[in-house]
Amino acid sequence: MRFATISDRLSLITASDTVIDLARASRGRFGPGIQDAYQRWDELLEFCATVAEEGTPLSDVPATAFGNPAPNPRQVFAIGLNYADHAAESSFAVPEEPPVFTKFVTSLTGPHATIALPPGKVDWEVELVVVLGRTAHRIAALDAWRYIAGVSVGQDISERDRQRVGPAPQFSMAKSYPGFGPIGPVLVTPDEFDDPDDLELGCLINGEQLQKGRTSDMVFPVPELIARLSAITPLLPGDVIFTGTPAGVGLGRTPERFLRPGDELVSYVRGVGEMRHLMVAGY
């Protein structure tokens, strides 16, 4: 199944590419906000299986109507150096434990927007985003996909100067300017994929492909991340995990390259969709 926030309302995109407003279709059984739906995810899936495929044609919905499908998570986890080629371009060894940081919730935004660039070196990092659909605590990797509501496209946009400030790295602050955590355009349930652990992802700037990878190359695949995170802290319905980026970021290039006003950043995961963001001068 594919779910979306369309015009700020919880929506189902059917197999025949029609859009159903689930609050209206359920006659108020479910509210219009997608974040609340994660608390009742199993119930929502059962209801959606009974919905007749009638609704607004998807072709009639403008791309700009799509919002973030996980706009207000209680916890946001982000994973560093989760692809060996990205670790190498960043001059780090492949980690034996996943480096974990957060992006603050106010950095999250939708799949089509402008992003104001702060001073410094603003970099791109396309990522698979995972959203929890059930509470996960001390979960074995073999069971992990059962706790996941779905996956989406994400960008872990990062300001590299701020990331290096101080006696210790400032990952969370450098990655939490407004707009630095876009997610979208839809949330796709894991059963939609032949292999949810092997998805192509990439990004382009002004039409030039700069990142292209496969999630099968993760150092710590999604099930292993769920197992390791949930061994320490409960993961809650609606929580978001940015799972890491493959090689091709600006910091790893010679010469280094960073985002500039006027750049269009396109990010995608095959089988999920793409996001488009225009960079603007805003500080």
C-alpha positions as CSV (number, residue, x, y, z in Angstrom):
1,M,0.0,0.0,0.0
2,R,1.0,3.6,-0.6
3,F,0.1,6.4,1.9
4,A,0.6,10.1,1.6
5,T,-0.2,13.4,3.2
6,I,-2.1,15.2,0.5
7,S,-3.2,18.8,1.3
8,D,-2.5,18.0,4.9
9,R,-4.8,14.9,4.9
10,L,-4.1,11.2,5.4
11,S,-4.6,9.6,2.0
12,L,-4.4,6.1,0.4
13,I,-3.1,5.8,-3.1
14,T,-4.7,2.7,-4.6
15,A,-3.3,0.2,-7.1
16,S,-5.4,1.9,-9.8
17,D,-3.7,5.3,-9.0
18,T,-6.7,7.0,-7.3
19,V,-6.4,9.0,-4.1
20,I,-8.8,8.2,-1.2
21,D,-9.2,10.6,1.7
22,L,-9.2,8.1,4.6
23,A,-10.9,10.3,7.2
24,R,-13.8,10.7,4.9
25,A,-13.8,7.1,3.6
26,S,-13.8,5.9,7.2
27,R,-16.5,8.4,8.3
28,G,-14.3,9.8,11.0
29,R,-13.0,6.5,12.3
30,F,-9.5,7.7,11.4
31,G,-8.5,11.4,11.6
32,P,-7.1,13.5,8.9
33,G,-3.5,13.5,10.3
34,I,-1.1,10.8,9.2
35,Q,1.0,11.0,12.3
36,D,-1.9,9.8,14.5
37,A,-2.5,6.9,12.1
38,Y,0.8,5.3,13.1
39,Q,-0.7,4.6,16.6
40,R,-3.3,2.4,14.9
41,W,-1.4,1.1,12.0
42,D,-2.6,-2.5,12.0
43,E,-6.2,-1.3,12.2
44,L,-5.6,1.2,9.4
45,L,-4.2,-1.5,7.1
46,E,-7.2,-3.8,7.8
47,F,-9.6,-0.9,6.9
48,C,-7.7,0.0,3.7
49,A,-7.9,-3.6,2.5
50,T,-11.7,-3.1,2.4
51,V,-11.8,0.2,0.7
52,A,-13.2,0.3,-2.9
53,E,-10.8,1.7,-5.4
54,E,-12.7,4.9,-6.1
55,G,-11.4,8.3,-5.6
56,T,-9.6,11.3,-7.2
57,P,-7.3,10.3,-10.1
58,L,-3.7,10.7,-8.9
59,S,-3.0,12.5,-12.2
60,D,-5.3,15.3,-10.9
61,V,-3.2,15.9,-7.7
62,P,-0.4,18.4,-8.2
63,A,3.0,17.3,-6.8
64,T,3.1,20.3,-4.6
65,A,0.0,18.9,-2.7
66,F,2.1,16.1,-1.2
67,G,3.5,16.7,2.3
68,N,5.8,14.9,4.6
69,P,4.3,11.4,5.4
70,A,5.9,11.4,8.9
71,P,5.7,15.1,9.9
72,N,5.7,14.9,13.7
73,P,7.7,11.9,15.0
74,R,8.5,11.6,18.7
75,Q,12.0,10.4,17.9
76,V,14.2,10.9,14.8
77,F,17.2,8.7,14.5
78,A,19.9,9.1,11.8
79,I,22.8,6.8,10.9
80,G,26.2,7.9,9.8
81,L,28.7,6.1,7.6
82,N,26.3,3.3,6.7
83,Y,27.8,2.7,3.2
84,A,31.4,1.6,2.9
85,D,31.9,3.9,-0.1
86,H,30.6,6.9,1.8
87,A,32.9,6.1,4.8
88,A,35.8,5.9,2.4
89,E,35.1,9.3,0.7
90,S,34.7,10.8,4.2
91,S,38.1,9.4,5.2
92,F,36.7,7.1,7.9
93,A,37.0,3.4,8.4
94,V,33.9,1.3,8.0
95,P,32.3,1.5,11.5
96,E,31.9,-1.6,13.7
97,E,28.9,0.0,15.4
98,P,26.4,2.3,13.7
99,P,27.1,6.0,14.5
100,V,23.7,7.4,15.6
101,F,22.6,11.1,15.9
102,T,19.3,12.9,15.5
103,K,17.8,15.5,13.3
104,F,15.5,17.8,15.3
105,V,11.8,17.6,14.3
106,T,11.7,21.2,13.2
107,S,14.1,20.3,10.4
108,L,11.6,18.1,8.7
109,T,9.8,19.2,5.6
110,G,7.9,17.9,2.6
111,P,9.0,16.5,-0.8
112,H,8.5,19.8,-2.7
113,A,9.7,23.0,-1.2
114,T,12.3,25.7,-1.2
115,I,15.2,25.3,1.2
116,A,16.9,28.4,2.6
117,L,20.7,27.9,2.6
118,P,22.5,29.1,5.7
119,P,26.1,30.4,5.5
120,G,28.7,27.6,5.1
121,K,29.0,24.4,3.1
122,V,25.6,22.8,2.6
123,D,25.8,19.2,1.4
124,W,23.3,16.7,0.1
125,E,22.8,13.1,1.4
126,V,20.0,11.0,-0.2
127,E,18.7,8.3,2.2
128,L,16.1,5.7,2.6
129,V,13.8,6.7,5.4
130,V,12.1,4.1,7.6
131,V,8.9,4.9,9.6
132,L,7.9,2.6,12.5
133,G,4.3,1.3,12.6
134,R,4.5,-0.6,15.9
135,T,6.4,-0.2,19.2
136,A,9.7,-2.1,18.8
137,H,11.8,-3.0,21.9
138,R,14.5,-5.6,21.9
139,I,13.5,-6.8,18.5
140,A,15.5,-9.5,16.6
141,A,16.7,-8.5,13.2
142,L,14.7,-11.4,11.6
143,D,11.5,-9.8,12.9
144,A,12.3,-6.2,12.2
145,W,10.3,-5.6,9.0
146,R,7.1,-6.5,10.8
147,Y,7.5,-3.4,12.9
148,I,8.0,-1.0,10.0
149,A,5.0,0.9,8.6
150,G,6.8,1.7,5.4
151,V,9.7,3.5,3.7
152,S,10.1,6.8,2.0
153,V,12.7,9.1,0.4
154,G,14.8,11.4,2.6
155,Q,17.6,13.9,2.5
156,D,20.0,14.4,5.4
157,I,21.0,17.9,4.3
158,S,24.1,18.9,6.3
159,E,26.1,22.1,6.8
160,R,29.7,20.9,7.0
161,D,31.3,23.8,8.8
162,R,28.9,23.6,11.7
163,Q,29.4,19.8,11.7
164,R,33.1,20.4,12.7
165,V,32.6,23.1,15.2
166,G,33.8,22.6,18.8
167,P,35.8,19.9,20.6
168,A,33.3,17.3,19.4
169,P,31.3,17.0,16.1
170,Q,28.0,18.9,16.0
171,F,26.2,16.4,13.7
172,S,22.7,17.1,15.0
173,M,23.0,20.9,15.0
174,A,24.6,20.9,11.5
175,K,21.8,18.8,10.1
176,S,18.8,20.5,11.7
177,Y,18.4,23.9,10.0
178,P,14.8,24.4,8.8
179,G,14.1,22.2,5.7
180,F,17.2,20.0,6.2
181,G,15.1,16.9,6.7
182,P,12.8,16.5,3.7
183,I,10.8,13.2,3.5
184,G,8.3,12.0,0.8
185,P,6.5,11.9,-1.4
186,V,4.7,8.8,-0.2
187,L,5.1,6.0,2.4
188,V,5.3,2.5,0.8
189,T,4.6,-0.6,2.9
190,P,7.4,-3.2,2.8
191,D,5.2,-5.8,1.2
192,E,5.1,-3.7,-2.0
193,F,8.8,-4.7,-2.8
194,D,10.2,-7.9,-4.0
195,D,13.1,-7.2,-1.6
196,P,12.8,-4.2,0.7
197,D,16.5,-4.6,1.6
198,D,17.6,-3.9,-2.0
199,L,16.3,-0.6,-3.4
200,E,18.0,1.9,-5.7
201,L,18.4,5.4,-4.4
202,G,20.1,8.5,-5.8
203,C,20.1,12.2,-6.2
204,L,20.7,14.8,-9.0
205,I,21.6,18.5,-8.9
206,N,20.4,20.5,-11.9
207,G,19.9,17.2,-13.8
208,E,23.4,15.8,-13.1
209,Q,23.5,12.5,-11.3
210,L,25.7,12.8,-8.2
211,Q,24.6,9.9,-6.0
212,K,23.4,6.4,-7.0
213,G,23.5,3.4,-4.8
214,R,21.6,0.4,-3.5
215,T,20.4,-0.2,0.0
216,S,21.7,-3.7,-0.2
217,D,25.2,-2.1,0.2
218,M,24.4,-0.8,3.7
219,V,26.9,-1.7,6.4
220,F,24.0,-2.2,8.8
221,P,20.9,-3.1,6.9
222,V,17.5,-1.9,8.0
223,P,16.7,-5.0,10.1
224,E,20.1,-4.8,11.9
225,L,19.5,-1.1,12.6
226,I,16.1,-1.9,14.2
227,A,17.6,-4.6,16.3
228,R,20.5,-2.4,17.5
229,L,18.4,0.7,18.2
230,S,15.6,-1.2,19.9
231,A,18.1,-3.1,22.1
232,I,18.7,0.3,23.8
233,T,15.6,2.4,23.5
234,P,12.0,1.6,22.5
235,L,11.1,2.7,19.0
236,L,7.7,4.2,18.9
237,P,5.0,4.2,16.2
238,G,5.7,7.0,13.8
239,D,9.3,7.3,14.7
240,V,11.7,8.1,11.8
241,I,15.0,6.6,10.9
242,F,17.3,8.1,8.3
243,T,19.4,5.1,7.3
244,G,22.5,6.6,5.8
245,T,23.8,7.8,2.4
246,P,25.9,6.2,-0.3
247,A,28.9,7.8,-1.9
248,G,28.7,11.0,-4.0
249,V,28.3,13.8,-1.4
250,G,29.9,17.1,-2.0
251,L,32.4,16.8,0.8
252,G,33.9,13.7,-0.8
253,R,34.5,15.4,-4.2
254,T,37.7,16.9,-5.6
255,P,37.3,19.8,-5.6
256,E,34.6,19.8,-3.0
257,R,31.2,20.9,-4.2
258,F,28.2,22.3,-2.2
259,L,24.7,23.5,-2.8
260,R,24.1,27.0,-4.1
261,P,21.1,29.3,-4.5
262,G,19.2,28.3,-7.7
263,D,20.2,24.6,-7.5
264,E,17.4,22.0,-7.9
265,L,18.0,18.9,-5.8
266,V,16.1,15.8,-7.0
267,S,16.2,12.8,-4.6
268,Y,14.6,9.4,-5.3
269,V,14.2,5.8,-4.2
270,R,13.0,3.5,-7.0
271,G,9.5,2.2,-6.2
272,V,8.8,5.1,-3.9
273,G,9.1,8.3,-5.9
274,E,11.1,11.5,-6.0
275,M,11.4,14.8,-4.2
276,R,12.3,18.1,-5.7
277,H,13.8,21.0,-3.8
278,L,15.0,24.4,-4.9
279,M,17.8,26.0,-3.0
280,V,17.4,29.7,-2.2
281,A,19.4,32.3,-0.3
282,G,17.6,32.9,3.0
283,Y,20.1,34.0,5.7
